[in-house]
Amino acid sequence: MTRAFKTLDDMGDIAGKRVLVREDLNVPMADGRVTDDTRLRATLATVTELADRGAIVLILAHFGRPKGQRNPEMSLALVTKPYEAVLGRPVQFVDWDGAGDAVASMRPGDVAVLENTRFFPGEEKNDPDMVDRLAALGDLYVNDAFSAAHRAHASTEGIARALPAFAGRAMEAELDALDKALGNPEHPVAAVVGGAKVSTKLDVLKQMVARVDHLIIGGGMANTFLAARGVDVGKSLCEHDLTATAEEILDAADAANCTVHLPYDVVVAKEFRANPPTRTVNVHEVAADEMILDVGPAATEALADVLKNCRTLVWNGPLGAFETPPFDTATVALARTAAALTKEGSLVSVAGGGDTVAALNQAGVADDFTFVSTAGGAFLEWMEGKQLPGVAALAAR
């Protein structure tokens, strides 16, 4: 595969070399424990390989939002021991005070976590002095944190232009998957775009109608599109002030030969809570005191048929209010269809975004998709067609 960036395969002999590796160690913690180690585990392939090849591995990361100030509650010292347990080998913690001496004492194969890069104002400003300070500690740079690639920070963008730069294994896998999904996909391509509000996904929707063959719109935002088509959605969540924008997106889809799929049967309730009395009705039969909370079974089955005729799927956002049963039914059913098609080899499926990952986990199929991105903002900006500074800097090298 021809790539616009270099990977660990292009590094040559790195024994004894100091390799600065940007990872995402921004994990949730409670009572001193990491409550979800997904991001820690995502680093293992890169860090283990570099250490086994004899590099001195220096991990750069942020933790929380300290806003350029030292905050002991956001020190990566808190993450170092949990990370050591996940990595299965010793991990040093290196504070910025005396970092040069600490790194100089490290041996080939050693791994260290450097203190929170965001303790410095220069990190988020991508200040050249901060870049120089980081670059002085290393010989080579690896960016393995796609989730931070939409930030033009010193540790994600600036340093990639100061040192020979490479993509880590997690970054490589992410970029390869995204290229298969929208860069050079096999058609027909379907996109599922869900979520509460059209306003948060406007740029995504505008990009998708120009790049995919089928656009499946779910969640609360589908109500705005139904309203734009003259449907009375009762007291459903709906951005009535954006119906004109929804009409523009529908017109753009027509011009691009993109078929937009909106639900034609829906599950409604008079109150939003777990397991209330519900009705399944045609979208034109929603009562004034009812709200649409999920896609109905007939529309869900029709969407499954759409996926069966597609070769590529990009998914961001649930079809209904999936956190509250029984309004997860359509999301779970369609996710299981996509997973089955992926397992049989007829569909390349790429999903991303926090709600999406949670929904796929709830459906028990996250491991069956071709690729599931844990990146939130970066995945969304990629779907919006925006250039990601951290990726662009790798390509520039």
C-alpha positions in Angstrom: 0.0 0.0 0.0 1.3 3.5 -1.0 0.8 5.9 1.9 1.4 9.6 2.3 3.2 9.0 5.6 6.0 6.8 7.0 5.4 4.1 9.5 7.6 2.1 12.0 8.6 -0.1 9.1 10.5 2.9 7.6 12.5 3.7 10.7 15.5 1.5 10.2 17.8 0.6 13.0 16.6 2.4 16.1 18.6 0.7 18.8 19.7 3.3 21.3 17.7 6.0 19.6 15.4 8.3 21.7 12.0 8.0 20.3 9.3 10.5 21.4 5.9 8.8 21.0 2.7 10.9 21.2 0.0 8.6 22.7 -3.4 9.2 24.2 -3.3 8.4 27.9 -6.2 10.6 28.8 -8.1 7.9 30.6 -11.1 8.1 33.0 -10.1 7.6 36.6 -11.9 7.2 39.9 -10.4 6.7 43.4 -6.9 6.3 41.8 -8.0 3.6 39.4 -8.4 3.7 35.7 -12.0 2.9 34.9 -11.5 2.2 31.2 -8.1 1.2 29.9 -9.1 1.1 26.2 -6.7 4.0 25.3 -3.8 2.4 27.3 -4.2 -0.9 25.5 -4.3 0.9 22.1 -0.7 2.0 22.7 0.7 -1.5 23.2 1.6 -2.4 19.7 3.7 0.7 19.1 5.4 1.0 22.5 6.2 -2.7 22.7 7.6 -2.8 19.2 9.8 0.2 19.7 11.1 -1.0 23.1 11.8 -4.5 21.7 13.8 -2.9 18.8 16.0 -1.3 21.4 14.7 2.3 21.3 14.5 4.5 24.4 10.7 5.1 24.4 9.6 8.5 25.7 5.8 8.9 25.8 4.2 12.3 25.3 0.6 12.7 26.4 -1.9 15.0 28.0 -4.2 14.3 30.9 -7.3 16.5 31.5 -7.5 20.2 30.8 -4.9 21.9 33.0 -4.9 25.0 30.8 -1.2 25.6 30.8 -0.9 25.3 34.6 0.7 22.6 36.8 -2.1 20.7 38.5 -1.2 17.6 40.6 -4.7 16.1 40.0 -3.8 16.0 36.3 -0.3 14.7 36.6 0.5 11.7 34.4 2.3 10.3 37.4 -1.2 9.1 38.4 -1.4 7.1 35.2 2.1 5.7 35.1 1.6 2.7 37.4 -1.7 1.6 35.8 0.0 1.9 32.4 2.9 -0.2 33.7 0.4 -2.9 34.6 -1.2 -2.8 31.1 2.2 -2.7 29.3 3.6 -5.5 31.4 7.1 -4.0 31.7 8.6 -1.2 33.9 7.6 2.3 33.1 9.4 5.4 34.5 7.8 8.7 35.2 9.8 11.7 34.1 9.0 15.2 35.3 10.0 18.2 33.2 12.4 19.4 35.8 15.6 17.5 35.1 14.0 15.7 32.1 17.2 15.8 30.1 19.3 14.1 32.8 16.6 11.5 33.4 16.4 10.6 29.7 20.2 10.5 29.5 20.3 7.8 32.2 17.8 5.5 30.3 18.9 2.4 28.5 17.8 0.8 25.2 14.4 -0.8 25.7 13.4 1.5 28.6 10.0 3.1 28.6 9.1 6.4 30.3 6.0 8.6 30.5 6.8 12.3 30.5 4.7 14.7 32.5 1.5 16.2 31.1 2.4 18.3 28.0 -0.5 20.6 28.7 1.1 21.9 31.9 2.8 24.3 29.5 0.9 27.1 27.7 3.2 26.5 24.8 1.7 23.1 24.1 -1.7 24.2 23.0 -0.2 27.3 21.3 2.2 25.1 19.3 4.9 27.5 20.5 8.3 27.1 18.8 10.1 27.2 22.1 8.0 24.3 23.4 8.6 22.4 20.2 12.4 22.9 20.6 12.2 21.8 24.3 10.5 18.5 23.2 12.7 17.9 20.2 15.8 18.3 22.3 14.8 15.1 24.2 14.5 12.9 21.2 16.0 11.7 17.9 12.8 10.5 16.2 9.1 11.2 16.6 6.1 8.9 16.3 2.5 10.0 16.4 0.3 7.2 17.6 -2.6 9.4 18.9 -5.2 9.9 16.1 -7.6 11.2 18.8 -5.4 14.2 19.3 -4.5 14.7 15.6 -7.1 17.4 15.1 -5.1 19.7 17.4 -2.2 21.7 16.1 -0.3 21.4 19.3 3.5 21.3 19.9 3.4 17.5 20.7 1.1 16.6 17.8 2.0 19.0 14.9 5.0 21.2 15.7 7.4 18.4 16.7 6.5 16.3 13.6 8.1 19.1 11.6 11.2 19.3 13.8 12.2 15.6 13.9 12.0 12.7 11.5 8.3 11.7 11.9 6.4 8.4 11.6 2.9 7.0 12.3 2.6 4.5 15.1 0.7 1.2 14.6 -2.6 2.6 16.0 -2.4 5.7 13.9 -1.4 3.6 10.9 -4.4 1.3 11.4 -6.8 4.3 11.9 -5.6 6.1 8.7 -5.7 2.9 6.6 -9.3 2.2 7.8 -10.4 5.8 7.2 -8.9 5.6 3.7 -10.9 2.5 3.0 -14.1 4.0 4.3 -14.1 7.4 2.5 -10.7 8.1 0.9 -10.8 5.3 -1.7 -13.9 3.2 -0.8 -15.5 0.4 -2.7 -19.0 1.5 -3.8 -21.8 1.5 -3.0 -21.0 3.4 0.2 -23.5 3.9 3.0 -23.2 6.3 5.9 -25.2 6.2 9.1 -25.3 9.6 10.8 -27.3 9.9 14.0 -27.4 12.1 17.0 -29.6 14.6 18.7 -29.2 17.7 16.7 -28.6 18.6 13.0 -26.6 21.6 14.2 -23.8 19.5 15.6 -23.5 17.4 12.3 -24.1 20.0 9.6 -20.6 19.8 8.1 -20.7 16.0 8.3 -24.0 15.8 6.5 -22.9 18.2 3.8 -19.7 16.1 3.2 -21.6 12.8 3.2 -24.1 13.6 0.6 -21.3 14.4 -1.8 -19.3 11.2 -1.0 -21.7 8.4 -0.3 -24.4 6.6 -2.2 -26.8 6.1 0.7 -27.2 8.5 3.7 -29.1 7.0 6.6 -30.2 9.7 9.1 -31.3 8.7 12.6 -31.6 10.1 16.1 -33.2 13.4 16.9 -31.8 15.0 13.8 -34.0 12.8 11.6 -37.0 14.6 13.1 -35.7 17.9 11.7 -35.5 16.3 8.2 -39.0 14.8 8.6 -40.3 18.3 9.6 -38.6 19.7 6.5 -40.7 17.3 4.5 -43.9 18.5 6.1 -44.2 15.8 8.8 -45.8 16.8 12.1 -43.3 15.3 14.6 -45.4 16.2 17.7 -43.3 17.1 20.7 -40.2 15.3 19.4 -36.8 16.9 19.7 -36.6 19.0 16.5 -34.7 22.0 15.4 -37.5 23.7 13.5 -35.2 26.7 12.8 -33.0 24.4 10.7 -35.7 22.9 8.4 -34.5 25.2 5.5 -31.0 23.9 6.0 -32.3 20.3 6.0 -34.0 21.0 2.7 -30.8 22.3 1.3 -29.0 19.1 2.3 -31.8 17.0 0.8 -31.5 19.0 -2.5 -27.7 18.6 -2.5 -28.2 14.8 -2.0 -30.5 14.7 -5.0 -28.0 16.6 -7.1 -25.2 14.1 -6.1 -27.4 11.0 -6.7 -27.2 10.2 -2.9 -30.3 8.5 -1.6 -31.3 9.8 1.8 -33.1 7.4 4.1 -35.4 8.7 6.8 -37.6 6.5 8.9 -41.1 6.0 7.7 -42.3 4.1 10.8 -41.2 5.1 14.2 -41.5 4.2 17.9 -43.2 7.0 19.9 -44.0 7.6 23.6 -45.6 10.4 25.6 -42.7 10.6 28.0 -39.0 10.0 27.8 -38.0 7.4 30.3 -37.1 3.8 30.5 -39.8 1.4 29.3 -42.8 3.7 29.0 -45.9 2.8 27.1 -45.0 3.0 23.4 -46.6 2.8 19.9 -45.1 2.0 16.6 -46.7 4.2 13.9 -46.3 5.7 10.5 -44.4 9.0 10.7 -47.6 10.8 9.6 -49.5 9.4 12.6 -47.5 10.9 15.4 -49.8 12.5 17.9 -49.3 16.1 19.1 -48.4 14.9 22.6 -46.0 12.1 21.4 -42.3 12.1 20.7 -40.3 10.0 18.2 -37.6 8.0 20.1 -36.6 5.3 17.7 -36.8 4.0 14.2 -39.6 1.5 13.7 -39.1 -2.2 12.7 -40.2 -1.9 9.1 -37.8 1.0 8.4 -35.0 -0.9 10.3 -35.5 -3.9 8.1 -35.4 -1.8 5.0 -32.2 -0.2 6.1 -30.7 -3.7 6.6 -31.6 -4.4 3.0 -29.7 -1.2 2.0 -26.6 -2.4 3.8 -26.8 -5.8 2.1 -26.3 -4.0 -1.2 -23.4 -1.9 -0.1 -19.7 -2.6 0.1 -18.6 0.1 2.5 -20.2 1.6 5.7 -19.3 4.6 7.8 -21.2 4.9 11.0 -21.4 7.9 13.4 -24.3 8.2 15.9 -27.2 6.0 17.0 -30.6 5.7 15.3 -32.6 6.3 18.4 -32.3 7.3 22.1 -30.3 4.1 22.6 -29.2 4.8 26.2 -32.8 4.3 27.3 -34.6 1.0 26.6 -36.4 0.1 24.5 -35.2 2.8 22.2 -32.0 1.0 21.5 -33.8 -1.6 19.4 -33.2 -0.2 15.9 -29.5 0.7 16.6 -28.8 -2.7 17.9 -30.6 -4.5 15.1 -28.8 -2.5 12.3 -25.5 -2.8 14.0 -25.8 -6.6 14.2 -26.7 -6.7 10.5 -23.6 -4.6 9.6 -21.5 -6.9 11.8 -22.8 -10.0 10.1 -22.2 -8.6 6.7 -18.6 -7.6 7.7 -17.9 -11.1 9.1 -19.0 -12.7 5.8 -16.7 -10.4 3.9 -19.2 -8.4 1.9 -18.9 -5.1 3.8 -16.1 -2.9 5.1 -17.5 -1.2 8.2 -15.9 1.7 10.0 -17.5 3.4 13.0 -16.4 6.1 15.4 -17.6 8.6 18.0 -18.3 8.0 21.7 -22.0 7.3 21.4 -21.4 5.0 18.5 -18.8 3.0 20.3 -21.1 2.7 23.3 -24.0 1.6 21.0 -21.8 -1.1 19.3 -20.6 -2.4 22.6 -24.2 -2.5 23.8 -25.1 -4.5 20.7 -22.1 -6.8 21.4 -20.6 -6.3 17.9 -17.8 -3.7 18.3 -15.2 -6.4 17.7 -17.0 -7.6 14.5 -16.7 -4.2 12.6 -13.7 -3.7 10.3 -12.6 -0.8 12.5 -14.0 1.1 15.4 -12.4 4.4 16.2 -12.3 5.6 19.8 -11.4 9.1 18.6 -14.3 11.6 19.1 -13.5 15.0 17.8 -10.8 13.8 15.3 -13.1 11.2 13.8 -15.9 13.8 13.4 -13.6 16.4 11.8 -12.3 13.7 9.4 -16.0 13.0 8.5 -16.4 16.7 8.0 -13.6 16.6 5.4 -11.3 18.8 7.5 -7.5 18.4 7.3 -6.2 17.1 10.6 -3.0 19.0 11.5 -1.3 16.0 13.2 -1.9 13.8 10.1 -0.9 16.6 7.7 2.4 17.1 9.5 3.2 13.4 9.1 2.4 13.5 5.4 4.5 16.6 5.0 7.5 14.7 6.3 
